[in-house]
Amino acid sequence: MPHHAPQPITLDAIPTPHPLDPLTGPEIAAARAILSSAGLLGESVRVPMLLPDEPTRSELAAWAPGAPIDRR
């Protein structure tokens, strides 16, 4: 059993300073929990890079500091 067990989080509670910022630790943990619960992580699975889909230009242009954005 791994010693870094995923912790439940809600993505609404994670502040996002800018849509193009790298994923936060809690966002990475949430992605890991999703993959794990779907049975996609195992002993031999390695994820060398985990990146969000960038927002479209129109989504980015419409974004204002403090406004929520869909981190996919």
ROSE-4610 file (N, C-alpha, C; in Angstrom, 1 decimal, always signed):
// ROSE-4610
residu = [M/M/M/P/P/P/H/H/H/H/H/H/A/A/A/P/P/P/Q/Q/Q/P/P/P/I/I/I/T/T/T/L/L/L/D/D/D/A/A/A/I/I/I/P/P/P/T/T/T/P/P/P/H/H/H/P/P/P/L/L/L/D/D/D/P/P/P/L/L/L/T/T/T/G/G/G/P/P/P/E/E/E/I/I/I/A/A/A/A/A/A/A/A/A/R/R/R/A/A/A/I/I/I/L/L/L/S/S/S/S/S/S/A/A/A/G/G/G/L/L/L/L/L/L/G/G/G/E/E/E/S/S/S/V/V/V/R/R/R/V/V/V/P/P/P/M/M/M/L/L/L/L/L/L/P/P/P/D/D/D/E/E/E/P/P/P/T/T/T/R/R/R/S/S/S/E/E/E/L/L/L/A/A/A/A/A/A/W/W/W/A/A/A/P/P/P/G/G/G/A/A/A/P/P/P/I/I/I/D/D/D/R/R/R/R/R/R]
num = [1/1/1/2/2/2/3/3/3/4/4/4/5/5/5/6/6/6/7/7/7/8/8/8/9/9/9/10/10/10/11/11/11/12/12/12/13/13/13/14/14/14/15/15/15/16/16/16/17/17/17/18/18/18/19/19/19/20/20/20/21/21/21/22/22/22/23/23/23/24/24/24/25/25/25/26/26/26/27/27/27/28/28/28/29/29/29/30/30/30/31/31/31/32/32/32/33/33/33/34/34/34/35/35/35/36/36/36/37/37/37/38/38/38/39/39/39/40/40/40/41/41/41/42/42/42/43/43/43/44/44/44/45/45/45/46/46/46/47/47/47/48/48/48/49/49/49/50/50/50/51/51/51/52/52/52/53/53/53/54/54/54/55/55/55/56/56/56/57/57/57/58/58/58/59/59/59/60/60/60/61/61/61/62/62/62/63/63/63/64/64/64/65/65/65/66/66/66/67/67/67/68/68/68/69/69/69/70/70/70/71/71/71/72/72/72]
x = [+0.8/+0.0/+0.9/+0.7/+1.5/+1.3/+2.4/+2.3/+1.8/+1.6/+1.0/-0.5/-1.3/-2.7/-3.4/-4.2/-4.9/-5.8/-5.9/-6.8/-8.0/-9.2/-10.3/-10.3/-10.6/-10.6/-11.8/-12.1/-13.1/-12.4/-12.5/-11.8/-12.3/-13.5/-14.0/-13.2/-12.5/-11.8/-10.4/-10.0/-8.6/-8.6/-7.8/-7.7/-6.9/-7.3/-6.5/-6.1/-4.9/-4.4/-4.5/-4.2/-4.3/-4.5/-5.3/-5.7/-4.5/-3.4/-2.2/-1.2/-1.5/-0.6/-0.5/+0.6/+0.7/-0.3/-0.5/-1.4/-0.9/-1.8/-1.4/-1.3/-0.7/-0.6/-2.0/-3.0/-4.3/-4.9/-4.7/-5.2/-4.6/-3.3/-2.6/-3.1/-3.3/-3.9/-5.3/-6.1/-7.4/-7.4/-6.5/-6.3/-5.9/-5.0/-4.5/-5.7/-6.5/-7.6/-8.6/-8.8/-9.8/-9.2/-7.9/-7.3/-7.3/-7.0/-7.0/-8.4/-9.4/-10.8/-11.3/-10.7/-11.2/-10.4/-9.4/-8.6/-7.5/-7.1/-6.1/-4.7/-4.5/-3.2/-2.9/-1.7/-1.3/+0.1/+0.7/+2.1/+3.1/+2.8/+3.7/+3.4/+2.4/+2.0/+2.8/+3.3/+4.1/+3.5/+3.3/+2.8/+3.9/+4.7/+5.8/+5.4/+4.2/+3.8/+2.3/+1.8/+0.4/+0.1/-0.5/-0.8/-2.2/-2.7/-4.1/-4.3/-5.5/-5.8/-5.8/-5.2/-5.2/-6.6/-7.0/-8.3/-8.1/-9.3/-9.3/-8.9/-8.5/-8.2/-9.4/-10.6/-11.7/-12.0/-11.8/-12.0/-10.9/-9.7/-8.6/-8.9/-9.3/-9.6/-10.7/-11.7/-12.9/-12.6/-11.5/-11.1/-10.7/-11.1/-10.6/-10.1/-9.1/-8.5/-9.6/-9.5/-10.4/-11.6/-11.8/-13.0/-12.7/-13.6/-13.4/-13.1/-12.4/-12.2/-12.1/-12.6/-12.7/-11.3/-10.7/-9.4/-9.6/-9.3/-9.6/-8.3]
y = [-1.2/+0.0/+1.2/+2.2/+3.4/+4.2/+4.9/+5.8/+7.1/+7.5/+8.8/+8.5/+8.3/+8.0/+9.3/+9.3/+10.5/+11.0/+12.3/+13.0/+13.5/+13.3/+13.9/+15.4/+16.0/+17.5/+17.9/+19.1/+19.7/+20.7/+20.6/+21.6/+23.0/+23.2/+24.5/+25.3/+24.5/+25.1/+25.5/+25.2/+25.5/+26.8/+27.8/+29.1/+28.9/+29.6/+29.6/+31.0/+31.3/+32.7/+33.1/+32.2/+32.5/+31.2/+31.2/+30.0/+29.2/+29.9/+29.3/+28.8/+29.0/+28.5/+27.0/+26.4/+25.0/+24.4/+23.1/+22.5/+22.6/+22.8/+22.8/+21.4/+21.3/+20.0/+19.3/+20.1/+19.5/+19.1/+19.8/+19.4/+18.1/+18.0/+16.8/+15.6/+15.8/+14.8/+14.4/+15.4/+15.1/+14.3/+14.6/+13.9/+12.4/+12.3/+10.9/+10.1/+10.8/+10.1/+9.6/+10.5/+10.1/+8.9/+9.0/+7.9/+6.6/+6.7/+5.5/+4.9/+5.7/+5.2/+4.6/+5.0/+4.4/+3.1/+2.8/+1.6/+1.7/+3.0/+3.2/+3.4/+3.3/+3.3/+2.0/+1.5/+0.2/+0.3/-0.8/-0.9/-0.5/-0.8/-0.5/+0.8/+1.5/+2.7/+3.9/+4.7/+5.9/+7.0/+8.2/+9.3/+10.4/+10.5/+11.4/+12.9/+13.2/+14.6/+14.7/+15.6/+15.8/+17.3/+17.6/+19.0/+19.3/+20.5/+20.8/+21.2/+21.0/+21.5/+23.0/+23.7/+25.2/+25.7/+26.8/+27.4/+28.0/+28.1/+28.7/+30.2/+30.8/+32.2/+33.0/+32.7/+33.5/+33.3/+32.1/+31.9/+32.7/+32.7/+33.4/+34.9/+35.4/+36.8/+37.3/+36.4/+36.7/+36.6/+36.0/+35.7/+37.0/+37.2/+38.3/+37.7/+38.4/+37.9/+37.6/+36.4/+36.0/+35.3/+35.4/+34.7/+33.2/+32.3/+30.9/+30.5/+29.5/+29.0/+27.4/+26.8/+25.3/+24.8/+24.2/+23.5/+22.1/+21.8/+20.5/+19.7]
z = [+0.0/+0.0/+0.0/-0.9/-1.0/+0.3/+0.6/+1.8/+1.5/+0.3/-0.1/-0.6/+0.3/+0.0/-0.5/-1.5/-2.0/-1.0/-0.8/+0.1/-0.7/-0.2/-0.9/-0.9/-2.0/-2.1/-3.0/-2.9/-3.9/-4.7/-6.0/-6.9/-6.7/-6.2/-6.0/-5.0/-4.1/-3.0/-3.4/-4.6/-5.0/-5.7/-5.2/-5.9/-7.2/-8.2/-9.5/-9.8/-9.6/-9.8/-11.3/-12.2/-13.6/-14.4/-15.5/-16.2/-16.8/-17.0/-17.6/-16.6/-15.3/-14.3/-14.3/-13.9/-13.8/-12.8/-12.9/-11.9/-10.5/-9.6/-8.2/-7.6/-6.4/-5.8/-5.6/-5.1/-4.9/-6.2/-7.3/-8.6/-9.1/-8.9/-9.3/-8.4/-7.2/-6.3/-6.7/-7.2/-7.6/-8.9/-9.8/-11.1/-10.8/-9.8/-9.4/-8.9/-8.0/-7.4/-8.5/-9.5/-10.6/-11.4/-11.7/-12.5/-11.6/-10.4/-9.5/-9.3/-9.1/-8.9/-10.2/-11.4/-12.6/-12.9/-12.1/-12.2/-13.3/-13.5/-14.5/-14.0/-12.7/-12.1/-11.5/-11.7/-11.1/-10.7/-10.3/-9.8/-10.9/-12.2/-13.3/-14.0/-13.7/-14.4/-13.9/-14.8/-14.5/-15.3/-14.7/-15.4/-15.4/-16.5/-16.5/-16.5/-17.0/-17.2/-17.1/-16.3/-16.2/-16.4/-17.5/-17.9/-18.1/-17.8/-18.1/-19.6/-20.1/-21.4/-21.3/-22.2/-22.1/-22.5/-21.9/-22.4/-23.8/-24.5/-25.8/-25.7/-26.8/-26.7/-26.3/-26.7/-26.3/-24.8/-24.2/-22.8/-22.0/-22.5/-21.9/-21.9/-23.1/-23.2/-22.3/-22.0/-21.2/-19.7/-19.4/-18.0/-17.3/-16.0/-15.2/-13.9/-13.3/-12.1/-11.0/-10.4/-9.4/-10.0/-11.3/-11.9/-12.1/-11.9/-12.0/-13.5/-13.7/-15.0/-14.9/-16.0/-16.0/-16.2/-15.2/-15.3/-15.8/-17.1/-17.6/-17.7]
